[in-house]
């Protein structure tokens, strides 16, 4: 399914709060044991259930526009020893987990949100973009297209 098709789906086909909670739970279980990401996260997260709850709130606020998240993602990632390659690994693991747990349309939407948030965080942290020869990030639309990006669906809107 293409991103355009996924974005044209009704808001009811977005992942619901329970699906987002399951995605966050499974994803961060995988993060904790990841050889490169685990040591970074485990050094700063001392209460995984509370962290998962916070991040479920974050993703529900992003995807469903719940407005329940209270936090500062940029500050949470500052001075943590994070490099561009960590973002690449995080996004790959997020993509794998979303693909395994969500419908194709839902997975494409959460991939795009994660790509946009990752790009913003990398920019805010002053990190370079990943090299194209190192990682293949999903390109929106036609690979050669530089046209406007499609709008992501908002929770509660068709």
VOGU-3710 file (C-alpha; in Angstrom, 3 decimals, decimal comma):
1> xxxxxxxxxx> 0,000/0,000/0,000  1,325/3,433/-0,885  1,500/6,356/1,498  -1,072/8,195/-0,618  -3,498/5,281/-0,211  -2,834/5,094/3,514  -3,405/8,802/3,983  -6,709/8,574/2,140  -8,087/6,052/4,635  -10,706/7,238/7,134
11> xxxxxxxxxx> -9,463/8,345/10,545  -11,119/5,231/11,996  -8,453/3,202/10,226  -5,649/4,910/12,116  -4,230/2,741/14,878  -6,288/3,199/18,015  -4,872/3,908/21,474  -4,671/0,197/22,350  -2,756/-0,567/19,141  -0,392/2,339/19,788
21> xxxxxxxxxx> 0,179/1,089/23,353  0,973/-2,403/22,025  3,342/-0,937/19,421  5,182/1,133/22,034  5,333/-1,795/24,459  6,755/-4,273/21,919  9,075/-1,693/20,391  10,666/-0,673/23,686  10,998/-4,304/24,749  13,136/-4,690/21,628
31> xxxxxxxxxx> 15,029/-1,438/22,321  16,073/-2,628/25,786  17,966/-5,602/24,334  19,209/-3,961/21,128  23,040/-4,116/21,027  23,545/-0,424/20,149  20,342/1,269/21,337  19,836/-0,700/24,547  22,870/0,736/26,356  21,828/4,311/25,509
41> xxxxxxxxxx> 18,222/3,880/26,631  18,998/1,697/29,637  21,443/4,319/30,948  18,683/6,935/31,145  15,431/5,001/31,592  15,115/3,676/35,124  11,389/2,909/35,119  10,454/1,195/31,860  6,707/0,875/32,565  6,482/4,632/33,274
51> xxxxxxxxxx> 8,598/5,404/30,197  6,389/3,257/27,986  3,308/4,986/29,391  4,844/8,406/28,653  5,722/7,386/25,103  2,288/5,877/24,529  0,905/9,283/25,522  3,351/10,934/23,099  2,397/8,717/20,147  -1,343/8,979/20,893
61> xxxxxxxxxx> -0,928/12,762/20,921  0,932/12,673/17,604  -1,205/10,146/15,733  -4,628/10,627/17,301  -4,227/14,272/18,378  -5,218/13,340/21,929  -3,185/16,151/23,467  -2,308/13,991/26,474  1,491/14,230/26,226  3,295/16,680/28,458
71> xxxxxxxxxx> 6,995/16,691/27,825  9,873/18,021/25,763  11,213/15,447/23,285  14,168/17,638/22,286  15,351/18,041/25,869  14,892/14,306/26,482  17,339/13,512/23,657  19,923/16,235/24,355  23,350/15,202/25,712  22,579/11,492/25,545
81> xxxxxxxxxx> 25,410/10,444/23,235  22,989/9,993/20,339  24,348/9,988/16,781  22,754/9,813/13,344  23,306/6,053/13,149  21,227/5,623/16,302  18,316/7,358/14,570  18,737/5,050/11,581  18,662/1,982/13,834  15,708/3,323/15,854
91> xxxxxxxxxx> 13,687/3,994/12,697  14,482/0,551/11,263  13,373/-1,160/14,472  10,242/1,036/14,674  9,391/0,169/11,070  9,840/-3,583/11,682  7,698/-3,469/14,807  4,941/-1,391/13,206  4,905/-3,670/10,151  4,498/-6,714/12,404
101> xxxxxxxxxx> 1,704/-5,280/14,565  -0,340/-2,920/12,397  -2,213/-3,070/9,122  -0,179/-1,903/6,114  -2,076/1,413/5,980  -1,564/2,050/9,698  2,109/1,102/9,502  2,761/3,530/6,641  1,216/6,373/8,625  3,263/5,667/11,771
111> xxxxxxxxxx> 6,414/5,272/9,642  5,867/8,742/8,209  5,256/10,332/11,588  8,420/8,677/12,950  10,456/9,811/9,924  9,282/13,407/10,372  9,887/13,422/14,126  13,301/11,799/13,685  14,277/14,378/11,073  13,195/17,188/13,416
121> xxxxxxxxxx> 15,101/15,729/16,366  18,250/15,192/14,277  18,028/18,783/13,081  17,477/20,101/16,606  20,425/18,091/17,913  22,635/19,313/15,082  23,143/15,830/13,637  23,724/15,231/9,933  21,253/13,415/7,710  22,040/9,732/7,134
131> xxxxxxxxxx> 24,067/9,073/4,014  21,966/7,644/1,201  24,508/4,874/0,600  24,275/3,744/4,239  20,525/3,504/4,679  17,505/3,374/2,447  14,778/5,474/4,002  11,323/5,172/2,515  10,786/8,030/0,087  7,382/9,620/-0,141
141> xxxxxxxxxx> 5,678/9,239/-3,483  7,811/8,982/-6,576  11,524/8,655/-5,847  12,297/11,592/-8,129  9,450/13,773/-6,940  10,180/16,855/-4,901  6,585/18,039/-4,840  4,605/18,876/-1,723  4,176/16,177/0,883  0,748/14,735/1,481
151> xxxxxxxx> -0,936/15,823/4,696  -1,094/13,246/7,433  -4,546/12,374/8,762  -5,659/13,902/12,029  -7,303/11,816/14,706  -11,075/12,036/14,546  -11,152/13,407/11,006  -12,108/11,444/7,937
//
